[in-house]
Every structure is written in C-alpha cells, then in structure tokens.
Amino acid sequence: MANNDDHFKNVISHAKEYGYIFGSSEIYDGLSAVYDYGQNGVELKKNIREYWWRSMVYMHQNIVGLDASILMHPTTWKASGHVDAFNDPLIDNKDSKKRYRADVLIEEYAEKLEQKAQKEIAKAKKRFGDDFDEEQFVTTHPRVVRYRTEQKEILQRMARSLEAEDLADVKALIEELEIADPISGSREWTDVRQFNLMFGTKLGASADSATQLYLRPETAQGIFVNFLNVQKTGRMKIPFGIAQTGKAFRNEIVARQFIFRMREFEQMEMQFFVRPGEELKWYEYWKETRLKWHLSLGLGEENYRFHDHEKLAHYANAAADIEFNFPFGFKELEGIHSRTDFDLKAHEEHSGKKLQFFDPELKESYVPYVVETSIGLDRMFLAVLSNALQEETLEDGNTRTVMKIPSILAPVKAAIFPLLKKDGLPEIAEEIVELLKWDYNVLYDEKDAVGRRYRRQDAAGTPYCITVDHQTKEDRTVTLRDRDTMEQERIAIEDLPQRLRKSISFQSWLTT
C-alpha cells in the first residue's frame, strides 16, 4: 500500500510541477478541496471533454448537446428530491475530532474483505497454473466464500439501513465491525447524522426580498427541464439523448484524495430518453458502450470493473458504476443509471406542465423513461494522469520520468527543437510550428541540450518531439521521436501533418 501512497504523492507533486493542477488561491493558503487547472491541465481537461463529446454527440445521430445554466429556479431542486434527500451520513471520531462519511468507512471495510479474497485467488492461480478453474474455486474455497458472503451481508445491511434512514443501525454496524479511525485508531464514534450537500445563494438586491437559490449539485436537472424544448425544436424521436458538460457544486464535508472529491467539479452527463419497458435493454447497451469508450484510451482493461449498486437511489430501477483502479484503490469513475420516469414526472407535478412525448408508432403520449450515463471529468483527469505517470529504467541504467498520456488527450502534441540556436535552424523550426499549429497545440523549445529537452517533454506528457538539424537544411527532413518507445525516424517536413494525423486523429482512437 505504501508504494501506491508514494505513487499518489508523486502524481500530486508532478501535477503541480508540470503546470497541470495548482491549489486554488494558493497565495492566500488556498481553499481545501478546490483546485485550479494550469496551462497543461486546462488542455488535458479540454481534450478529455472533447473526446467524450465527439464520441457521445457526433457519433450518434440521435444525441444532441445542451448547456443549461448553473442557477435554476429553486423548485427544480424540490422536485428532484435534492432539498429533502441530498444528504451524506456523517460521523465524527471523538478522539481525533475528524469527520467521516459513515457509508465510506463501511465500504472501505468491505473492500478489504474483497482484497483478501483476491489474494487467495491469486495464490491459487499461481499454484495451479493453467489447470486453475476460477469459477469453481470462488464458489467452493471456504475462505473466499466467507469473505465474499460477509462483504455482501455488510453492504446489504448498510443499504437497508440508509434506505430506511435508520442511522442508529449504521453506527451499530460500524461498532460491530470494530472500524477504527484511520488516523488515531480510536473507536469512539459520535452518532451518525445527515448533512445536506447543496450550496445556497441569494438572488436579488435586498436581503428581505431575495430568493433562496442553490448552485446546482448536478447537471442532469438542466436536461430534464429542457426535455420538451430540445425534443420539439430538434424534432427528436424516441429513443434520443441530450448530452451536457459543466460545473456542479457540492458542499463535501469530507473532501479528500486530491481532485477525486471536490466541492466544485465538472460532470459529463447524457440522459437517454426511451419507451417505458425498454429502459433495461438500453441500460445494458450504455453499460457496454461506455466501457468500450474507456477501453479505447488504452489505460488497461484490468484497471476497470463494474460495481452493481446494492442501494438504489429513490429514482432508479438499476444502477452500476464503472470503477477505475486509482492509486488509492478501485473507486467510482462513471455511473450508469436507469432513472425510470421519476424526474420528468416530478417536474410535471411541480411545474404543472406536461412533459410527454407523442409516439407516432404507438399513437399515444407517455412520459419517457431515462437511462443516464454520468462521468466526473475531474475523476477522468485523475485516472489518466495517475495511470500515465511512470518511472522507467532505461537500457543504459539511467531512469526517466515519463507521462504516457494517450496522444489524443495530450496537452501538447509535438515539441519542435532546433538542434542549435544558429545556422538558420531556429527559422526552420519556427516554419514547422507555423505548419502544425493550425491543427495541433505545439510548442517551440531551444533551451538546453536536446537530451534534456526530450526528458522535459517526456515528463510533461508530449507524445512527439521534432528536431531540426543540419541535415534538414540539405534534404528538408527532420527527426521525429516517439515519447513511449523513444524511437526516432527521419521524415520529410511536408509529411509531418499526415504522420501526426495518423496517430492523433479521433477516428484512429475511437474505432480501436
């Protein structure tokens, strides 16, 4: 575990050193769980957003985009259930005075049981080799069965207690499992209580007549209240989807793990409207489609897993998370939810307006059901960054720090170097910058020896370096160096755009 902790610390310090992420208003000692994206971070974030948007909106003729406002009529949040039910169960440790989410403490305990089961499976795999029958082993090995049964019982009991708002039983479960404060080791806990996560604000000049508003805690409601606007103006037929990216705000009391859980964050959501009764078919379709999108980036199939929810939200009839193996373990990266017709019906009821679709095939009107895909852009950013940062030992015994960010997402696609700052080489390098900058974010660098420049770009995550040398003056060829393999090839300047397009086009990534 220490190794992972060290890796995570390296990710955080590297993110700052290379202009990816800074603490918010750092010169004033900052705000906890609020971060600013630096010059490389803003590019990576934009590229992730665009990769999602293109795959979601451009690749599907029946999905369109939207950008709804952050401030919405306050009744929106009454209808959605956020005013009454958007709570986290919190618990304080009496000795350390630290505050925790009670459900997270229990989930972490359950995850340790799963890790124990995985250790047993790994040992058996090693022992039996090719003859290993994993399915039979996990259903018959007493320790694995015990760990997994205990894990399931714990999560089911927690889900039932939270559903029934039996917070006393949530505390009782923490005590029965002898869960200790991770910092002090103390088991002296306060009662569990609910805490609403919405940020309130005021609209209006005078305190007396100001309207109580909320900063939106999710982007989905902006889609639901615009369902009819988009459907009618776009002449959309069911099934169809509305996609949106944007900021959301949650007053997380226990915000931690860098940008994994923040108070101001960005979501990428798509709500897919379907006929009632067809929602589970589309739920399975979107689970599969979204996992394919993740795998297209090459971060390693073993780093993803599905987690089906034991505790369903009040609006859902099926829910699963795509979890990613972050440096601190498998955690939720994206949620796929079958939300039924809860949202549109609630907005119908609170607004007095009909939010229905007339289906010409069925010749009837109905409130559509919704399947949601919702991914945290900041979490996706952390998944990419933590997976990309590597220390490599080279053949000559030296080491290098490299960020193997998928080239489609990399902030800078190519760095252009003149070998020397004289003999007309900088002018040719500037010419290459002019040639490529229309399609790619590229940079010019002439400082230090070329080897040091390569290392600098490796650490920043730049996939290609282009070096202009004296041979360039003779035959108009340059050296193109690949970040991941460190291989170099001579290539004509005029062939550079085509060569980069081949490895950095959306088509080449999204169709793999």
Sequence and secondary structure as in RCSB ss.txt:
>XXXX:A:sequence
MANNDDHFKNVISHAKEYGYIFGSSEIYDGLSAVYDYGQNGVELKKNIREYWWRSMVYMHQNIVGLDASILMHPT
TWKASGHVDAFNDPLIDNKDSKKRYRADVLIEEYAEKLEQKAQKEIAKAKKRFGDDFDEEQFVTTHPRVVRYRTE
QKEILQRMARSLEAEDLADVKALIEELEIADPISGSREWTDVRQFNLMFGTKLGASADSATQLYLRPETAQGIFV
NFLNVQKTGRMKIPFGIAQTGKAFRNEIVARQFIFRMREFEQMEMQFFVRPGEELKWYEYWKETRLKWHLSLGLG
EENYRFHDHEKLAHYANAAADIEFNFPFGFKELEGIHSRTDFDLKAHEEHSGKKLQFFDPELKESYVPYVVETSI
GLDRMFLAVLSNALQEETLEDGNTRTVMKIPSILAPVKAAIFPLLKKDGLPEIAEEIVELLKWDYNVLYDEKDAV
GRRYRRQDAAGTPYCITVDHQTKEDRTVTLRDRDTMEQERIAIEDLPQRLRKSISFQSWLTT
>XXXX:A:secstr
 HHHHHHHHHHHHHHHHTTSEEETTGGGT  TT EEE HHHHHHHHHHHHHHHIIIIIT TTEEE    SB  TH
HHHHTTHHHH EEEEEEBTTT  EEEHHHHHHHHHHHHHHHHHHHHHHHHHHHGGG  HHHHHHH HHHHHHHHH
HHHHHHHHHHHHHTT HHHHHHHHHHTT   TTT    B   EEEE   EEEESSSTTT EEEEB S SHHHHHH
THHHHHHHTT  SSEEEEEEEEEE   SS  TGGGS SEEEEEEEEEEE TT HHHHHHHHHHHHHHHHHHTTS 
GGGEEEEE SS  TT SEEEEEEEEETTEEEEEEEEEEEETHHHHHHHHHH     EEETTTTEEE  EEEEEEE
EHHHHHHHHHHHHEEEEE TTS EEEEE   TTT S SEEEEESSSSTTHHHHHHHHHHHHTTTS EEE  SS H
HHHHHHHHHHT SEEEEE HHHHHHSEEEEEETTT  EEEEEGGGHHHHHHHHH HHHHHT 
